[in-house]
Amino acid sequence: MHSKTYITVRYAETDRMGIAHHANYPVWFEVGRTDYIKLFGTSYSQMEAAGIMTPLRNLSVRYKLPALYEDKLIVRTWCTQMTAARIEFSYTVKRIEADGTETELCYGSTEHGFVDAKTFRPCNAKKRMPVLFEKMNSNIKSFD
């Protein structure tokens, strides 16, 4: 299972050449990740209310082609690995062309730890949110 997030490149996200700045892609990953978690009936704010935070441990981005001002993009997000202490997501960012085809612009991944919201020490997400953990863990998909 994966989420689909639609984004239109805004003027503020581009440089004078109309090319989206590379720093926007991790932000778009975050939007996709938020949408992915919602597929399982919860949200980041609900996870935080349950005492779980997910700080970033690693970020990998591979750029292929630039996104341009007003491009219509689709960000696909899925979970590739999950343990009680950490979770990894993968992403693709594609431009939706006028004819409906998609052109890959970027792909990447993020790795996050599960930590206690008060102490920032590692915590066991499987014990804190067992239903969410089981739903997400049963939908693990390898990077393709």
DSSP file (Angstrom, degrees, kcal/mol; ACC not computed):
  #  RESIDUE AA STRUCTURE BP1 BP2  ACC     N-H-->O    O-->H-N    N-H-->O    O-->H-N    TCO  KAPPA ALPHA  PHI   PSI    X-CA   Y-CA   Z-CA
    1    1 A M              0   0    0      0, 0.0    78,-0.4     0, 0.0     2,-0.3   0.000 360.0 360.0 360.0 141.9    0.0    0.0    0.0
    2    2 A H        -     0   0    0     76,-0.1     2,-0.3    37,-0.0    76,-0.2  -0.973 360.0-120.4-142.2 159.1    1.2    3.5   -0.7
    3    3 A S  E     -A   77   0A   0     74,-2.4    74,-1.5    -2,-0.3     2,-0.5  -0.667  15.6-145.9 -96.1 156.5   -0.2    7.0   -0.4
    4    4 A K  E     -A   76   0A   0     -2,-0.3     2,-0.5    72,-0.2    72,-0.2  -0.990  16.2-175.4-122.4 121.8   -0.6    9.5   -3.3
    5    5 A T  E     -A   75   0A   0     70,-2.2    70,-3.0    -2,-0.5     2,-0.5  -0.972  12.7-148.9-120.1 129.2   -0.1   13.1   -2.5
    6    6 A Y  E     +A   74   0A   0     -2,-0.5     2,-0.4    68,-0.2    68,-0.2  -0.851  20.0 174.7-103.4 131.6   -0.7   15.8   -5.2
    7    7 A I  E     -A   73   0A   0     66,-1.9    66,-3.7    -2,-0.5     2,-0.5  -0.991  22.1-151.3-135.1 139.4    1.3   19.0   -5.1
    8    8 A T  E     -A   72   0A   0     -2,-0.4     2,-0.3    64,-0.2    64,-0.2  -0.965  34.4-114.3-108.1 127.0    1.5   21.9   -7.5
    9    9 A V        -     0   0    0     62,-2.3    61,-2.1    -2,-0.5     2,-0.2  -0.431  34.9-145.3 -64.4 122.1    4.9   23.6   -7.5
   10   10 A R    >   -     0   0    0     -2,-0.3     3,-1.5    59,-0.2     4,-0.2  -0.518  19.7-115.3 -89.0 156.6    4.4   27.1   -6.1
   11   11 A Y  G >  S+     0   0    0      1,-0.3     3,-2.0     2,-0.2     7,-0.1   0.883 115.0  59.7 -56.9 -41.3    6.4   30.2   -7.1
   12   12 A A  G 3  S+     0   0    0      1,-0.3    -1,-0.3     8,-0.0    -3,-0.0   0.682  99.3  59.1 -63.6 -17.4    7.9   30.5   -3.7
   13   13 A E  G <  S+     0   0    0     -3,-1.5     8,-2.8     7,-0.1    -1,-0.3   0.441  99.5  74.0 -89.9   0.0    9.5   27.1   -4.1
   14   14 A T  B <  S-E   20   0B   0     -3,-2.0     6,-0.2     6,-0.3     2,-0.1  -0.666  70.6-130.9-114.5 166.0   11.4   28.1   -7.2
   15   15 A D    >   -     0   0    0      4,-1.7     3,-2.1    -2,-0.2    -1,-0.1  -0.314  52.0 -77.1 -97.7-171.3   14.5   30.1   -8.2
   16   16 A R  T 3  S+     0   0    0      1,-0.3    -2,-0.0     2,-0.1    -1,-0.0   0.728 131.8  57.9 -63.0 -21.0   14.7   32.8  -10.9
   17   17 A M  T 3  S-     0   0    0      2,-0.2    -1,-0.3    51,-0.0     3,-0.1   0.474 117.7-111.8 -87.3  -1.8   14.8   30.1  -13.5
   18   18 A G  S <  S+     0   0    0     -3,-2.1    51,-2.3     1,-0.3     2,-0.4   0.650  73.3 137.5  81.0  14.7   11.5   28.6  -12.4
   19   19 A I  B     -F   68   0C   0     49,-0.2    -4,-1.7     1,-0.0    -1,-0.3  -0.816  60.1-113.5 -98.3 132.2   13.2   25.4  -11.1
   20   20 A A  B     -E   14   0B   0     47,-3.3    47,-0.3    -2,-0.4    -6,-0.3  -0.417  36.7-111.9 -63.1 132.6   12.0   24.1   -7.7
   21   21 A H    >   -     0   0    0     -8,-2.8     3,-2.0    -2,-0.1     4,-0.4  -0.371  20.7-121.3 -66.1 143.8   14.8   24.3   -5.1
   22   22 A H  T >  S+     0   0    0      1,-0.3     3,-1.0     2,-0.2    -1,-0.1   0.755 107.5  68.8 -60.5 -25.1   16.2   20.9   -4.0
   23   23 A A  T 3> S+     0   0    0      1,-0.2     4,-0.7     2,-0.2    -1,-0.3   0.649  87.2  68.6 -70.8 -13.5   15.3   21.6   -0.4
   24   24 A N  H <> S+     0   0    0     -3,-2.0     4,-2.5   -11,-0.2    -1,-0.2   0.796  83.4  71.6 -74.0 -27.6   11.6   21.3   -1.2
   25   25 A Y  H <> S+     0   0    0     -3,-1.0     4,-2.4    -4,-0.4    -1,-0.2   0.914  96.2  48.6 -60.8 -45.9   11.8   17.6   -1.9
   26   26 A P  H  > S+     0   0    0      0, 0.0     4,-2.0     0, 0.0    -1,-0.2   0.860 111.2  52.6 -61.6 -31.4   12.2   16.6    1.7
   27   27 A V  H  X S+     0   0    0     -4,-0.7     4,-1.9     2,-0.2    -2,-0.2   0.918 109.3  48.4 -66.4 -42.7    9.3   18.9    2.6
   28   28 A W  H  X S+     0   0    0     -4,-2.5     4,-2.3     1,-0.2    -1,-0.2   0.865 108.0  55.6 -65.0 -35.1    7.2   17.1   -0.1
   29   29 A F  H  X S+     0   0    0     -4,-2.4     4,-2.8    -5,-0.2    -1,-0.2   0.922 106.0  52.0 -59.3 -43.2    8.4   13.8    1.4
   30   30 A E  H  X S+     0   0    0     -4,-2.0     4,-2.4     2,-0.2    -2,-0.2   0.899 107.7  50.4 -62.5 -40.8    7.0   14.9    4.8
   31   31 A V  H  X S+     0   0    0     -4,-1.9     4,-2.1     1,-0.2    -1,-0.2   0.926 112.7  47.6 -61.8 -44.1    3.6   15.8    3.2
   32   32 A G  H  X S+     0   0    0     -4,-2.3     4,-2.5     1,-0.2    -2,-0.2   0.899 110.2  51.8 -62.4 -41.5    3.5   12.3    1.7
   33   33 A R  H  X S+     0   0    0     -4,-2.8     4,-2.3     2,-0.2    -2,-0.2   0.901 108.5  51.3 -63.5 -41.4    4.5   10.7    4.9
   34   34 A T  H  X S+     0   0    0     -4,-2.4     4,-1.6     1,-0.2    -1,-0.2   0.918 111.9  47.0 -61.5 -44.2    1.7   12.5    6.8
   35   35 A D  H  X S+     0   0    0     -4,-2.1     4,-1.0     1,-0.2    -2,-0.2   0.883 109.4  55.1 -64.9 -38.1   -0.8   11.3    4.1
   36   36 A Y  H >< S+     0   0    0     -4,-2.5     3,-1.0     1,-0.2     4,-0.4   0.939 107.0  48.8 -61.2 -47.2    0.6    7.7    4.3
   37   37 A I  H ><>S+     0   0    0     -4,-2.3     3,-1.6     1,-0.3     5,-0.9   0.858 104.2  60.7 -63.1 -34.5    0.0    7.5    8.1
   38   38 A K  H ><5S+     0   0    0     -4,-1.6     3,-2.0     1,-0.3    -1,-0.3   0.781  89.4  71.3 -63.4 -26.1   -3.5    8.8    7.7
   39   39 A L  T <<5S+     0   0    0     -3,-1.0    -1,-0.3    -4,-1.0    -2,-0.2   0.751  95.8  54.3 -59.4 -21.9   -4.3    5.8    5.5
   40   40 A F  T < 5S-     0   0    0     -3,-1.6    -1,-0.3    -4,-0.4    -2,-0.2   0.184 125.0 -99.7-101.9  16.0   -4.1    3.8    8.7
   41   41 A G  T < 5S+     0   0    0     -3,-2.0     2,-0.3     1,-0.3    -3,-0.2   0.708  91.9  82.0  80.6  21.1   -6.7    5.9   10.6
   42   42 A T      < -     0   0    0     -5,-0.9     2,-0.3    90,-0.1    -1,-0.3  -0.854  59.0-142.1-143.2-179.8   -4.3    8.0   12.6
   43   43 A S     >  -     0   0    0     -2,-0.3     4,-2.1    -3,-0.1     5,-0.2  -0.899  33.8-102.9-140.4 168.3   -2.2   11.2   12.4
   44   44 A Y  H  > S+     0   0    0     -2,-0.3     4,-2.6     1,-0.2     5,-0.2   0.902 121.8  54.8 -60.2 -40.2    1.1   12.5   13.5
   45   45 A S  H  > S+     0   0    0      1,-0.2     4,-2.1     2,-0.2    -1,-0.2   0.864 107.3  50.0 -65.0 -33.8   -0.7   14.6   16.2
   46   46 A Q  H  > S+     0   0    0      2,-0.2     4,-1.4     1,-0.2    -1,-0.2   0.880 109.9  51.0 -69.6 -37.2   -2.4   11.4   17.5
   47   47 A M  H  <>S+     0   0    0     -4,-2.1     5,-2.5     2,-0.2    -2,-0.2   0.923 111.1  48.1 -63.5 -42.9    1.0    9.6   17.6
   48   48 A E  H ><5S+     0   0    0     -4,-2.6     3,-1.7     1,-0.2    -2,-0.2   0.882 107.7  54.9 -65.6 -37.5    2.4   12.6   19.6
   49   49 A A  H 3<5S+     0   0    0     -4,-2.1    -1,-0.2     1,-0.3    -2,-0.2   0.813 104.4  55.4 -63.8 -29.1   -0.6   12.6   21.9
   50   50 A A  T 3<5S-     0   0    0     -4,-1.4    -1,-0.3     2,-0.2    -2,-0.2   0.425 128.4-102.7 -81.7   1.3    0.2    8.9   22.6
   51   51 A G  T < 5S+     0   0    0     -3,-1.7    66,-2.4     1,-0.3     2,-0.5   0.634  81.0 126.8  91.7  14.9    3.7   10.0   23.6
   52   52 A I  E   < -G  116   0D   0     -5,-2.5     2,-0.3    64,-0.2    -1,-0.3  -0.919  31.7-179.3-113.1 129.6    5.6    9.0   20.4
   53   53 A M  E     -G  115   0D   0     62,-2.7    62,-2.5    -2,-0.5    64,-0.0  -0.858  16.3-150.5-115.9 157.9    7.8   11.3   18.3
   54   54 A T        -     0   0    0     -2,-0.3    60,-0.2    60,-0.2     3,-0.1  -0.599  17.0-172.2-130.3  72.4    9.6   10.3   15.1
   55   55 A P        -     0   0    0      0, 0.0    58,-2.0     0, 0.0     2,-0.3  -0.301  33.3-101.3 -65.7 149.8   12.8   12.3   14.7
   56   56 A L  E     +B  112   0A   0     56,-0.2    56,-0.3     1,-0.2     3,-0.1  -0.527  39.3 172.7 -72.7 131.8   14.7   12.0   11.4
   57   57 A R  E     +     0   0A   0     54,-3.8     2,-0.3     1,-0.4    55,-0.2   0.683  68.2   6.8-105.8 -31.7   17.8    9.7   11.5
   58   58 A N  E     -B  111   0A   0     53,-1.6    53,-2.4     2,-0.0    -1,-0.4  -0.993  55.7-166.8-156.3 145.2   18.7    9.6    7.9
   59   59 A L  E     -B  110   0A   0     -2,-0.3     2,-0.4    51,-0.2    51,-0.2  -0.998   6.2-177.8-137.0 130.5   17.6   11.3    4.6
   60   60 A S  E     +B  109   0A   0     49,-2.7    49,-2.2    -2,-0.4     2,-0.4  -0.997   4.5 177.5-130.4 129.0   18.5   10.1    1.1
   61   61 A V  E     -B  108   0A   0     -2,-0.4     2,-0.5    47,-0.2    47,-0.2  -0.998  11.3-167.8-133.7 131.7   17.5   12.0   -2.0
   62   62 A R  E     -B  107   0A   0     45,-3.0    45,-1.9    -2,-0.4     2,-0.4  -0.973  13.3-155.5-119.0 116.6   18.3   11.2   -5.7
   63   63 A Y  E     +B  106   0A   0     -2,-0.5    43,-0.2    43,-0.2    42,-0.0  -0.763  23.3 163.1 -94.5 134.2   17.5   13.9   -8.1
   64   64 A K        +     0   0    0     41,-3.3    42,-0.2     1,-0.5    -1,-0.2   0.755  67.2   1.5-112.4 -50.3   16.9   13.0  -11.8
   65   65 A L  S    S-     0   0    0     40,-1.5    -1,-0.5    38,-0.1     2,-0.2  -0.957  79.4-100.8-139.6 154.1   15.1   16.0  -13.4
   66   66 A P        -     0   0    0      0, 0.0     2,-0.4     0, 0.0   -45,-0.1  -0.483  23.6-132.9 -79.6 148.0   14.0   19.4  -12.1
   67   67 A A        -     0   0    0    -47,-0.3   -47,-3.3    -2,-0.2     2,-0.3  -0.788  29.0-149.1 -89.5 143.3   10.4   20.2  -11.1
   68   68 A L  B >   -F   19   0C   0     -2,-0.4     3,-2.5   -49,-0.2   -59,-0.3  -0.745  29.2 -72.1-116.0 160.5    9.3   23.5  -12.6
   69   69 A Y  T 3  S+     0   0    0    -51,-2.3   -59,-0.2     1,-0.3    -1,-0.1  -0.237 119.1   9.0 -50.8 131.3    6.9   26.3  -11.5
   70   70 A E  T 3  S+     0   0    0    -61,-2.1    -1,-0.3     1,-0.3   -60,-0.1   0.453  88.8 150.1  71.4   6.1    3.3   25.1  -11.7
   71   71 A D    <   -     0   0    0     -3,-2.5   -62,-2.3   -63,-0.1     2,-0.6  -0.411  47.6-128.6 -60.7 142.6    4.2   21.5  -12.4
   72   72 A K  E     -A    8   0A   0     24,-0.4    24,-3.2   -64,-0.2     2,-0.3  -0.871  34.6-170.1 -93.1 122.4    1.6   19.1  -11.1
   73   73 A L  E     -AC   7  95A   0    -66,-3.7   -66,-1.9    -2,-0.6     2,-0.4  -0.802  20.3-154.8-116.0 154.4    3.4   16.5   -9.0
   74   74 A I  E     -AC   6  94A   0     20,-2.5    20,-2.5    -2,-0.3     2,-0.6  -0.998   8.8-161.6-125.2 128.2    2.5   13.2   -7.4
   75   75 A V  E     -AC   5  93A   0    -70,-3.0   -70,-2.2    -2,-0.4     2,-0.5  -0.943   6.0-161.9-108.1 119.2    4.4   12.0   -4.4
   76   76 A R  E     -AC   4  92A   0     16,-2.3    16,-1.7    -2,-0.6     2,-0.4  -0.881  10.7-173.3-102.6 134.3    4.1    8.3   -3.7
   77   77 A T  E     +AC   3  91A   0    -74,-1.5   -74,-2.4    -2,-0.5     2,-0.3  -0.980  10.1 161.9-131.1 136.9    5.0    7.2   -0.2
   78   78 A W  E     - C   0  90A   0     12,-2.0    12,-2.7    -2,-0.4     2,-0.5  -0.983  38.7-109.1-149.2 160.7    5.3    3.7    1.4
   79   79 A C  E     + C   0  89A   0    -78,-0.4    62,-2.9    60,-0.3    10,-0.3  -0.786  29.3 176.0 -91.9 128.3    6.9    2.0    4.4
   80   80 A T  E     +     0   0A   0      8,-2.3     2,-0.3    -2,-0.5     9,-0.2   0.634  66.6  12.0-107.1 -19.7    9.8   -0.2    3.5
   81   81 A Q  E     + C   0  88A   0      7,-1.3     7,-2.9    61,-0.1    -1,-0.3  -0.972  60.1 176.5-159.4 142.2   11.0   -1.3    6.9
   82   82 A M  E     + C   0  87A   0     -2,-0.3     2,-0.3     5,-0.2     5,-0.2  -0.963   4.7 166.5-153.3 131.7    9.7   -1.1   10.5
   83   83 A T        -     0   0    0      3,-3.0     3,-0.1    -2,-0.3    42,-0.1  -0.762  55.9 -92.2-127.2 179.0   10.8   -2.3   13.9
   84   84 A A  S    S+     0   0    0     -2,-0.3    41,-2.8     1,-0.2    42,-0.2   0.736 126.7  37.8 -63.9 -20.9    9.6   -1.5   17.3
   85   85 A A  S    S+     0   0    0     39,-0.2    29,-2.8     1,-0.2     2,-0.3   0.604 121.9  18.4-108.5 -15.4   12.3    1.3   17.5
   86   86 A R  E     - D   0 113A   0     27,-0.3    -3,-3.0    -3,-0.1     2,-0.3  -0.978  52.5-154.8-154.7 165.7   12.4    2.7   14.0
   87   87 A I  E     -CD  82 112A   0     25,-2.6    25,-3.1    -2,-0.3     2,-0.4  -0.996   7.1-155.8-144.5 144.4   10.6    3.1   10.6
   88   88 A E  E     -CD  81 111A   0     -7,-2.9    -8,-2.3    -2,-0.3    -7,-1.3  -0.979   8.7-168.0-125.7 136.5   11.8    3.7    7.1
   89   89 A F  E     -CD  79 110A   0     21,-2.7    21,-2.0    -2,-0.4     2,-0.3  -0.891   5.9-154.3-118.9 150.4    9.8    5.3    4.2
   90   90 A S  E     -CD  78 109A   0    -12,-2.7   -12,-2.0    -2,-0.3     2,-0.3  -0.912  14.1-169.8-121.5 154.7   10.5    5.5    0.5
   91   91 A Y  E     -CD  77 108A   0     17,-2.6    17,-2.0    -2,-0.3     2,-0.4  -0.974  16.2-164.5-142.1 149.6    9.2    8.1   -1.9
   92   92 A T  E     -CD  76 107A   0    -16,-1.7   -16,-2.3    -2,-0.3     2,-0.5  -0.993   9.7-158.5-129.7 142.2    9.0    8.9   -5.6
   93   93 A V  E     +CD  75 106A   0     13,-2.9    12,-3.1    -2,-0.4    13,-1.6  -0.983  19.5 176.6-118.4 121.2    8.2   12.4   -6.9
   94   94 A K  E     -CD  74 104A   0    -20,-2.5   -20,-2.5    -2,-0.5     2,-0.4  -0.941  28.6-127.0-126.8 146.9    6.8   12.4  -10.5
   95   95 A R  E     -CD  73 103A   0      8,-2.8     8,-2.2    -2,-0.4     2,-0.8  -0.760  22.3-134.9 -86.7 135.0    5.5   15.1  -12.8
   96   96 A I  E     - D   0 102A   0    -24,-3.2   -24,-0.4    -2,-0.4     6,-0.2  -0.838  26.8-145.5 -91.0 112.7    2.1   14.5  -14.2
   97   97 A E    >   -     0   0    0      4,-3.1     3,-2.3    -2,-0.8   -26,-0.0  -0.260  25.4-101.4 -76.9 164.9    2.4   15.4  -17.9
   98   98 A A  T 3  S+     0   0    0      1,-0.3    -1,-0.1     2,-0.1    -2,-0.0   0.806 123.9  52.7 -56.7 -32.4   -0.4   16.9  -20.0
   99   99 A D  T 3  S-     0   0    0      2,-0.1    -1,-0.3     1,-0.0     3,-0.1   0.393 122.5-105.3 -87.2   4.8   -1.2   13.5  -21.5
  100  100 A G  S <  S+     0   0    0     -3,-2.3    -2,-0.1     1,-0.3    -1,-0.0   0.287  80.2 127.4  91.7 -10.7   -1.5   11.9  -18.1
  101  101 A T        -     0   0    0     -5,-0.1    -4,-3.1     1,-0.0     2,-0.4  -0.297  54.4-127.3 -72.5 166.6    1.8   10.0  -18.2
  102  102 A E  E     - D   0  96A   0     -6,-0.2     2,-0.5    -3,-0.1    -6,-0.2  -0.948  13.4-159.7-122.1 138.8    4.3   10.5  -15.3
  103  103 A T  E     - D   0  95A   0     -8,-2.2    -8,-2.8    -2,-0.4     2,-0.3  -0.973  24.2-126.3-116.9 121.6    8.0   11.4  -15.4
  104  104 A E  E     + D   0  94A   0     -2,-0.5   -10,-0.3   -10,-0.2     3,-0.1  -0.498  33.2 168.9 -70.2 128.0   10.1   10.6  -12.4
  105  105 A L  E     -     0   0A   0    -12,-3.1   -41,-3.3     1,-0.4   -40,-1.5   0.698  62.6  -5.7-105.4 -30.7   11.9   13.6  -11.0
  106  106 A C  E     -BD  63  93A   0    -13,-1.6   -13,-2.9   -43,-0.2    -1,-0.4  -0.991  51.3-168.3-162.7 152.2   13.3   12.3   -7.8
  107  107 A Y  E     +BD  62  92A   0    -45,-1.9   -45,-3.0    -2,-0.3     2,-0.3  -0.976  23.1 138.7-143.7 159.4   13.2    9.3   -5.4
  108  108 A G  E     -BD  61  91A   0    -17,-2.0   -17,-2.6    -2,-0.3     2,-0.3  -0.972  31.2-124.6-174.9-172.8   14.4    8.9   -1.9
  109  109 A S  E     -BD  60  90A   0    -49,-2.2   -49,-2.7    -2,-0.3     2,-0.4  -0.986   7.1-155.3-151.8 156.9   14.0    7.6    1.6
  110  110 A T  E     -BD  59  89A   0    -21,-2.0   -21,-2.7    -2,-0.3     2,-0.4  -0.988   6.5-155.2-133.2 146.8   13.9    8.7    5.2
  111  111 A E  E     -BD  58  88A   0    -53,-2.4   -54,-3.8    -2,-0.4   -53,-1.6  -0.983  15.8-174.7-121.8 133.9   14.6    6.8    8.4
  112  112 A H  E     -BD  56  87A   0    -25,-3.1   -25,-2.6    -2,-0.4     2,-0.3  -0.944  16.8-137.3-129.1 147.0   13.0    7.8   11.7
  113  113 A G  E     - D   0  86A   0    -58,-2.0     2,-0.6    -2,-0.3   -27,-0.3  -0.700  19.6-125.9 -94.8 155.1   13.4    6.6   15.3
  114  114 A F        +     0   0    0    -29,-2.8     9,-2.3    -2,-0.3     2,-0.3  -0.918  41.0 172.3 -97.3 119.8   10.5    6.1   17.7
  115  115 A V  E     -GH  53 122D   0    -62,-2.5   -62,-2.7    -2,-0.6     2,-0.2  -0.923  39.7 -97.5-129.9 155.8   11.2    8.2   20.8
  116  116 A D  E  >  -G   52   0D   0      5,-3.0     4,-2.5    -2,-0.3   -64,-0.2  -0.524  31.5-134.3 -68.2 132.3    9.3    9.1   23.9
  117  117 A A  T  4 S+     0   0    0    -66,-2.4    -1,-0.1    -2,-0.2   -65,-0.1   0.747 101.2  39.0 -63.5 -25.5    7.8   12.6   23.5
  118  118 A K  T  4 S+     0   0    0    -67,-0.3    -1,-0.2     3,-0.1   -66,-0.0   0.863 129.4  24.7 -92.4 -41.4    9.0   13.7   27.0
  119  119 A T  T  4 S-     0   0    0      2,-0.2    -2,-0.2     3,-0.0    -1,-0.1   0.657  86.6-137.8-100.3 -17.5   12.4   12.1   27.3
  120  120 A F     <  +     0   0    0     -4,-2.5    -3,-0.1     1,-0.3     3,-0.1   0.714  59.2 135.9  60.0  23.2   13.4   11.7   23.7
  121  121 A R        -     0   0    0     -5,-0.1    -5,-3.0     1,-0.1    -1,-0.3  -0.711  68.4 -84.0 -93.2 150.6   14.7    8.3   24.5
  122  122 A P  B     -H  115   0D   0      0, 0.0     2,-0.3     0, 0.0    -7,-0.3  -0.202  53.1-171.7 -53.6 142.8   13.9    5.3   22.2
  123  123 A C        -     0   0    0     -9,-2.3     2,-0.9   -38,-0.2    -9,-0.2  -0.888  30.3-104.0-134.4 167.4   10.6    3.8   22.9
  124  124 A N    >>  -     0   0    0     -2,-0.3     4,-2.0     1,-0.2     3,-0.6  -0.801  26.8-173.8 -96.9 101.5    8.7    0.7   21.7
  125  125 A A  H 3> S+     0   0    0    -41,-2.8     4,-2.7    -2,-0.9     8,-0.3   0.811  83.4  63.6 -64.4 -30.0    6.1    1.8   19.1
  126  126 A K  H 34 S+     0   0    0    -42,-0.2    -1,-0.2     1,-0.2     8,-0.1   0.865 110.2  38.2 -63.4 -35.4    4.7   -1.7   19.0
  127  127 A K  H <4 S+     0   0    0     -3,-0.6    -2,-0.2     2,-0.1    -1,-0.2   0.839 118.1  48.6 -82.4 -35.2    3.7   -1.5   22.7
  128  128 A R  H  < S+     0   0    0     -4,-2.0    -2,-0.2     1,-0.2    -3,-0.2   0.882 132.4  12.3 -75.1 -38.7    2.6    2.2   22.6
  129  129 A M  S  X S+     0   0    0     -4,-2.7     4,-2.7    -5,-0.2    -1,-0.2  -0.560  72.3 166.4-137.2  69.6    0.4    1.9   19.5
  130  130 A P  H  > S+     0   0    0      0, 0.0     4,-2.4     0, 0.0     5,-0.2   0.839  75.1  50.8 -60.9 -37.2   -0.1   -1.8   18.8
  131  131 A V  H  > S+     0   0    0      2,-0.2     4,-2.4     1,-0.2     5,-0.2   0.955 114.5  43.0 -67.2 -48.8   -3.0   -1.5   16.3
  132  132 A L  H  > S+     0   0    0      1,-0.2     4,-2.7     2,-0.2     5,-0.3   0.925 113.8  52.6 -61.1 -44.9   -1.2    1.2   14.2
  133  133 A F  H  X S+     0   0    0     -4,-2.7     4,-2.8    -8,-0.3    -1,-0.2   0.928 111.5  45.7 -57.6 -47.0    2.1   -0.8   14.4
  134  134 A E  H  X S+     0   0    0     -4,-2.4     4,-1.7    -5,-0.2    -1,-0.2   0.909 112.9  49.7 -65.9 -42.6    0.4   -4.0   13.2
  135  135 A K  H  < S+     0   0    0     -4,-2.4     4,-0.3     2,-0.2    -2,-0.2   0.943 116.9  40.8 -60.5 -48.2   -1.5   -2.3   10.4
  136  136 A M  H >< S+     0   0    0     -4,-2.7     3,-1.6     1,-0.2    -2,-0.2   0.911 112.8  53.9 -69.0 -41.7    1.6   -0.5    9.1
  137  137 A N  H >< S+     0   0    0     -4,-2.8     3,-1.0    -5,-0.3    -1,-0.2   0.812 104.1  56.2 -64.2 -29.5    3.9   -3.5    9.5
  138  138 A S  T 3< S+     0   0    0     -4,-1.7    -1,-0.3     1,-0.2    -2,-0.2   0.531 105.2  54.2 -79.9  -3.9    1.6   -5.7    7.5
  139  139 A N  T <  S+     0   0    0     -3,-1.6   -60,-0.3    -4,-0.3    -1,-0.2   0.077  72.9 144.8-115.6  22.2    1.8   -3.2    4.6
  140  140 A I    <   -     0   0    0     -3,-1.0     2,-0.4   -62,-0.1   -60,-0.2  -0.384  26.4-172.3 -62.2 135.6    5.6   -3.1    4.2
  141  141 A K        -     0   0    0    -62,-2.9     2,-0.1  -140,-0.1     3,-0.1  -0.999  20.0-124.8-134.0 134.2    6.7   -2.8    0.6
  142  142 A S        -     0   0    0     -2,-0.4     2,-0.2     1,-0.1   -61,-0.1  -0.419  40.8 -89.0 -76.7 156.2   10.2   -3.0   -0.8
  143  143 A F              0   0    0      1,-0.2    -1,-0.1    -2,-0.1   -64,-0.0  -0.430 360.0 360.0 -66.8 129.8   11.6   -0.1   -2.9
  144  144 A D              0   0    0     -2,-0.2    -1,-0.2    -3,-0.1    -2,-0.0   0.370 360.0 360.0-135.2 360.0   10.9   -0.5   -6.6
